[in-house]
Amino acid sequence: MSLAFDKSSVEKEYKEEIEDLNKIKDELAKKVGNLTIEKNFLKGKLVSLASAKERQVLVDSKHTLSLNKQCRLLHVNKSSLYYKPTKPFNNSRDIGIYEYLLKEFRNYAGQIVIDSINKVWSTDITYIKLEKGFVYLAAVIDWYSKKILSWQLSNTMDISLVTGVLKDALALYPKPEIFNTDQGSQ
């Protein structure tokens, strides 16, 4: 009862225990700090070394960590766990729609990162207005170097324009891993 009313006697009575608890608290704080630094280091290395598909495979629905936490730690969109890629199909016009392959090149911030030449090429067509009509420009570009690999002008926008510009690029450079287009009519 006397301890309850006399603050100085409480401090004397528990001084050593309080000091011991403060030491333990400081040691635990250091350990938590070190573990946080190590976790952030390893997480950064994992994200930079593994593709989105490889990180997605690491998510374990039976693990004690929730799916939300696992996805956040691995920088994986939870919706990608449920995504089923569509298979190309042919309709009466022989147009196939394919999966967007460049999503595998996204870093943890969502930016597309291409790290070497001839990994990703892209093509597009644009029109140039002239006094009496249009001409059409098709070009193939390397995403890493931003180099125009081939181009052609034509007064018609038909399939021979885009296949010609692609054939020219393939004749001059090694085949890329991905050839990206907007899947337009040509």
Residue, then its C-alpha position, 0 to 999 in steps of 0.5 A: m500500500s505504501l508503494a501506491f502513494d510514495k512515488s520515490s519508493v516505486e522508482k527505487e523498487y522497480k528501477e533495475e527492472i525498468e532499466d532492464l526493460n528499456k535495454i530490451k526495448d532498445e535491442l528490439a528496436k535495433k533488430v526491427g530497424n535492421l530487419t526492415i533495412e534487410k527486407n527492403f534490400l531483398k524486396g528491391k532485388l527480387v523485384s528487379l531480378a524477377s519478371a512480373k510472371e515469376r513474382q506472381v508464381l511466388v504468391d501462395s494462397k495457403h500461406t499465413l500471410s494474406l494474399n493482399k500482403q503477399c501481393r504488396l510485398l512482391h509488387v504483384n497486382k492481385s487481379s493478375l492472380y485471377y487473369k486468364p489470358t485469351k487465346p488468339f482467335n480467328n474471325s471471318r476477317d482473319i484478325g487474331i487478338y493477342e495478349y499484351l506482352l509488354k506488361e512483363f517489362r514493367n518495373y515495380a513503379g509500373q513503368i515499362v523498362i527495356d534494357s537492350i537493343n532488339k528486345v522490343w520493336s514497334t511499328d505504326i502508320t501515320y498519314i501526311k496531308l498533301e495538297k492533293g490527298f495523303v501519303y502514308l508513312a510506316a516505320v519500325i522503331d527499336w524501343y531501347s535505342k529509339k532508332i528507326l530501323s526501317w520506314q516506307l512511304s506509300n500513297t495507299m495504306d494497305i498490308s504491303l506497306v506494313t509487311g514491307v517495312l517489317k521485312d526491311a527491318l528484319a533483313l537488316y537487324p536480328k529478330p526482336e523478342i517482341f514486335n509490338t503493334d496497336q493491332g490496327s487493320q493492317 
